Amino acid sequence: MQIYKVGGAVRDRLLGKPVTDIDWVVVGATTEEMLAKGFRPVGADFPVFLHPKSGEEYALARTERKSGRGYGGFTFHASPEVTLEEDLIRRDLTINAMAEDDQQNLTDPYHGQRDLEARLLRHVSPAFAEDPLRVLRVARFAARYAGLGFTVAPETLELMRQLSESGELEALTAERSWKEISRALMEDQPQVFIEVLRECGALKVLMPEVDALFGVPQPEAHHPEIDTGVHTLSVLEQAAQHKQPLTVRWACLLHDLGKGLTPEEEWPRHIAHEHKGLKLIKAVNERFKAPKDCQELALLVGEYHTHGHRALELKPSTLLELLQSFDVYRRPHRFEEFIAACEMDARGRKGLEQRSYPQAEYLRGAANATRTVAVQPLLEKGFKGPELGEAIKRERLKALKAYKEAASA
């Protein structure tokens, strides 16, 4: 029995990056031997075991062959005869197909170290094209390591293009796709994930609503970058630079989908794109079964982001409707995330990345002004039921009028 550290732990150590998760592969062992040493089996698909003390995962060396469509369409074979090289060749990228023993002796049959130095994301073997999930994984690695100068090897990009055209991407489950998308959006340069998907034709298959934004112009006076797709990437980039959470990044990606529906004869204006985009945002949300908080914020930002930009001009009654739409009294955090998404949208414009966004403080102040309205005095005046609701609304409107007058003074 020989045990090797494999995959990401080896890659990140060689890159000088912190190693978090460690994967182990066991060569020359049987399931019975693993159980005898106290390892606990997990998973039904292939032999993976948890270490009796550390709880880390140890997998028996295995080979695989394509047996169906999609990510799960593989038959695995594990036995003591499977070599380390045979196990490594089934992995996606050369930089993930290295192993080291307990003395840090490197086994690198597919030249992963060379590709690390060349800053290349290159597939290990033609079997790469058998797993459609790898298109998303490579795009995610491109987003993670873009800051180090990594790019996708041309021959790998070609295989990704073939996969995108093959119909295999449609076989991915919503859960697997969302896992990769959500992880990619939380990388340092999530816009690269979208760029790579677009370059290989996968964006058109997975998110045609986002793909449709490229080549759609906007008024240059408001958007010096002009192209709506380029703007979306810039907004996503700003969200990452400002360490925004997943909910905000997802909303940033989808906020302008309605502009993809504008007839060409109306370009570069996009009248009512906020409302038109809601059905598209809903479709993308449902396609990937995004978590509820991501779905809700994406829809709210899509509908109201231009309200955010025009906050200082809004009538008190419109401002009150906006605050009520977000349920700011019970869910203040969601309104904060909306403000953040609006600010990222404003900053995601060529040459305006550093411009201040006074709307943020104004919106926070408006929310605080309405929170000062006390319910108890209204109850003491005898208001109850729907009448109480109307009385609260009147008082909040009064508070907003006073707030607006003070802010304008």
N, C-alpha and C positions, 0 to 999 in steps of 0.2 A: 504493500500500500504506500503510495506517494501522494503527498498533499501539496497543492500549489495555490498561491494567491493569483487571481486572474482578473482581467478586465479593467474596470475603472480605477481600482486601487493602485494597480501597477502604472497605468497611464498617468494618473494625477501625481504620483510620487515622482515620476520622471519629469513631469512638467513643473515640479516644485510647488504644487498646489496642495491644500489640506486634503487628507484622505478621510472620508467620513464612513461610507459603507464599504465593507470588504466582502468579496465573493471568493469562495474556495472551490476548487475542483479536486476530486479524489480519483487517482488513476490506480488501476489494478486491484480494486476492491469489489466485493459483492454486497448486496443489501444485508445479507445475514451477518457479515463481518461488521458492518456499520452498527447494526442493532446490538451486536455483542459488545461493542465498545461504548454503549450507552447513548448513541445518537437517536434522536426521535424523528420519525418520518413525518414529512408534511407534503401535501399536494398529491393528487391522484395521477397527474399526467406523466411525470417522470420522477426518478428517485432523487429527492432532495431531503436533506436531514438537518436537524438543528443540533448544534454542539451541546453536549450535556451541561457545560458550565457557561460558556460565553453566549449561547443562544444564536450564534452566527450560522448562516446557511452554508452547508457543504453539499455539493452536487456530484454524483458519480459522473465520470467522463462518459460522454454519449455522442452518438451520431444521430442525424435526423434526415428524413426524406419527405418530400412534398407528397401529401395524400389527399388534399382538398383545397378549397379556396380560403383566402383570408389568413389572418394571424394565427389561428388555431389549426390550420389545415396541415399538420405535420405528424408523422409517426416517428417516435424516438426509440433508439436502441441503446441500452446501457449494458456493458459487460466488462469484466476485468481485462479483456483483450483490447478494448478501445484505448488508443494512445492519446497522449496529450495533444499532439499535432492534429489528430483527427477531431478532437473536441474543439480545438481553437479555430479550425477552418470553417466551422458552421457559424461563427460569430459575424457581426455586421461589418465592422471597420477594422483595418489593420491595427489602429491605435488601441482598439479594445481586444485584440487577439494576442496579447502578450501574457506571459506567466512568469512567476518567480518562486523559487523554493525558499525555505526558511533562512538560507544564507544570502538571499537577494541575488542569486544567480538567475540571469534572465534567459527565458526561452522565447525566441522571437522568430518563428519560422516564416512569417509573412511580412517581415520588414516594417513592423509598426514603429520601431524607434526611428528608423530613417524617415518615415512619414511625419513623425512628431517634429523632427528637426526641420523638415521641409514645410511644415504647417499645412499638411494635406489631409483631408478626410477622404480616404480611399477604401473601397469595398475589398473584402478578403478574397471572395471567389464569385463566380457567376451565380452561385446559389443565392446571392444577395437578392436577386430579382424574384425569388420565390415568396418573399415575405413583404407584403405591402406596408406593414407598419414601419419598416425601415426607412421609407420615404420621410415619414414624420420624424423619426429618430435622428436621421442625418441632418435634417433642417434644424432640429433642436440643438444638436451638437454645434452646428454652424453658428447659431445664436449664442451659445455658451462661450465658444472660443474665438469669436470674431475679434475680440479685443486683443488677442494674441497673434492675430494675423492669419488665422486658419481660413482656408477656402475648400470648397468641394472639388475633388479631382474631376476633370472633364469626363472621363470614362464612367465615373460613378454617377455623375449628373445625367449622363445618357441612359444608364440603366434605370434611374429614377424616372426619367421621361417615358421610357418604355412601360414601366409599371403604371404610371399615371394614365397611359393610353390603353392599358390592357383590360380595364374594368375591375381589376383586383382591389382598388381602393374602396370601391363600393361595398366590398365584403367585410370591411372593418366594422367592428361594433362601435356604437356611440361611446361606450365606457372606455374602450382602449384608445379611441381617437381623443377623447376629452383628457385622458390622463397625459398624453403627449402634448396636446395643445396647452393645457394649463401649466405644465412644467416649463414649456418653451416660453410662454408669456412672462414667466417669472425669472427668466434669464436676464443677464446684463444688457443684451441687445436683442430684444424680442422682435424688432422690426426685421432683423436678418432672417428669422424663421419664416416670416411671410414672404420676403424677397426670394428665398430659395424655393419655397413651395411654388411661387409664381414662375420662377425660371424653369422648373421642370414640368410645369403643366398641372401640378397637383392642386394648386389653389382653385383653378377653374372647376375641378371635380369636387373638392371638399367644401369650398366656400365661394361659389360662383358670384354671390352677392358682393363679396369684397373684391374679387377679381374684376368685376364690372366697373369699379371705380377708377381704374387706371385708364388714362386717356380722356377722362371727363374733366373739362375745364371749369374753373371757378373765377369770379371777378378778381382781376389782378390787384385792385385797390385794397381788397380785404385779404387776399391770398396771393402774396408775391410768388409762391411756388406753383400756382395755377392748377396743376394736376391734382385731382381729388385723392387719387391713390397715393401719390407722394405725400400729400398732407396727412393722410391716415397713418402712414409709416412714421412720419415726424411726430405725430401726437403720441404714438406708442413709444417712440424713443424717449420723449420727454417724460412719460409716465415711469419708465424704467429709471431714468436719471434722477427722478424725484422719489424713488423707492415706493411707488404707489402699490397698494395691494392688488390681488388678482381681480377683485370685483371692478376696480377702477380701470385696470388694463383691458379687461374684456369689454367694458363700456366704451373705452377709447377706440378699440378696434371696430366696433359696430356703429358708432354714433352717426355716421354720415351715409349709411347705406341707401337712404332715400334719394341721394343725388345720382345714383346709378339708374334711376327710373326716369329722370328728366329727359323729355324729347330733345333731340339735337337742336331743333329750331329755337328752343328756349335758352340754350347755352349762351353765356356762362352763368345765367341766373338759375336759381333752384327754388322756385316758389313752393312753399308748403312741403319742403323735403322732409321736415321733421315728422309730420303726420304720415306721409307716404312711406317712410322707412320702417314704420312700426311692424308691418306685416312681415317684412324681410328679417328684422331683428328677431321677431318671434319664431320664424322658420329656422334660423340658425341656432337659436337657443334650444329649440326642440330637437333639432337634428343631432346635436351633441349631448343632449340631456344635461346641459350646464346646471350647476347648483342653483337653488332658488334665489339666493342673494345676488348671484351674477346675473341671472335672468331679469330680476326686478330692476336692478340698477341700470342695466343696458337699455331697457325699455324707457325708463324715466329720463335718462340722459339723452336718448334719441329724441324724445318728445320735447324736452324742455331746455336743451343746451343753449339755444339762442335766447331764451328768457334769461339764462344766466349771464350771457354777454351783455344784454340790454338792461341788466338789473337796475342801474341808476336811473333809467328812463321809465321804468314800469310804474303804472298807476298803483296806488296802495291796494285797490281791490284786486288787481292782477297779481300783485305780490302776495297777497293773502291766499289767493287760489293756489299759487305755486307752493307755498309753505304747507298748505293743507294736502296737496297732492303727495307730498313726501311724508306726511304724518310726523312732522318735525317734533311734536310734543312727546310722542312715545318712542320715536325712532330717530333721535338727533344724529346718530352716527351715519345713517344713510344720506342725510342731507349734506354732511361734511364730505362724504365720498362724491356726491354730485358736484359740489363746489370744486373739489380736486379735479374731477374729470373736465369740467368747464375750463379750469385754468390750464390744464394740459392741452386742451383744444386750442386755446388762445396762444399758447407758447409754441405749438407745433406748426409754426409758419416761418417761412424763410426770412431770416434777418430779425425776427421779432421774438426770438427765444428768451431774451432777457427782459422783455418789456414787463412792467408791473401790471398787476391785475387787481385794481381797487375793488372790483365787483365782489371779490371773495369776502373782504371785511364788511362790505355793505350788506351782503346777504346774511352773514353771521349776525350782524347787528340787528337786522330785521327780524330774524328768528328770535333773538333774545328779547326784542321789544314786545313781541306777541306773548312771550312766556311770562312777562311781568303782569299780565292780566290775571287777577285773582278771581277764582270761581265762588269762593265763600260769600262775599258781599252780594253776589247775584242770587245765591240760594236764599240768603236772608231777606231779600226783596220779594221772595215768593216765586221766582222763576223755576220751572221744572219741565222735564221732557223736551219736546221740540222747541218750546219757547226759550228754555235755558240755552240750548244750542245757538239759537239766533242772537240771544243777548251776548253770549260769549263772542260770537262772530263780530257783532257791532263794536264791542269794546276792543277787540284785537285790531279791527280796521281803524278805530280812533287812535290806537297806539302807533300803528304804522304811519298814519298821516302825520302825527307829531314827530315821529322818527325821521320821515322824509323831509319835513320842514327844517328840522334841526340839522340834517345832513347837508341841506342845500344852502343853509345860512352862511 
